[in-house]
Amino acid sequence: MSHVGSGKRAAPRRAAKRPSRLQPSLLALAAGVTLAVVAWGYLVYAAIDFGSSARGGESAAWGFLALASVGAVACLFVALMLIPRLVHRLREHGASASSTPTPPDLPRPVGGRRASR
């Protein structure tokens, strides 16, 4: 018994998978997002601490509270701007890794191609 696709024009069903390489741009984006989120968390914690100190009577803590709040907002803004870029690049990287596009799942006509003519 012979294989189904063993003619002289038969091609393999799927191309060989390419090994995925580590891309420095993806690594840099991931590190940037991580750094921005960690800095945001630290600045929020510092703002809470400065706020409690300011309510306790230290007048200089109000300025530090304002600076920590503005810094936390900036870090969160940067993180929220980098996350979509990272997701977009990851999707591009995933799409380029699979070289064969998948066909859309369309409903098949009843009776096959000849019956639909």
Protein Blocks (a to p, Z undefined) as FASTA:
>chain_A
ZZfklcfkbccfbdcdddddddfklmmmmmmmmmmmmmmmmmmmmmmmmmmmmmnopakl
mmmmmmmmmmmmmmmmmmmmmmmmmmmmmmmmmmmmpmbdcdddddddehijmlmZZ
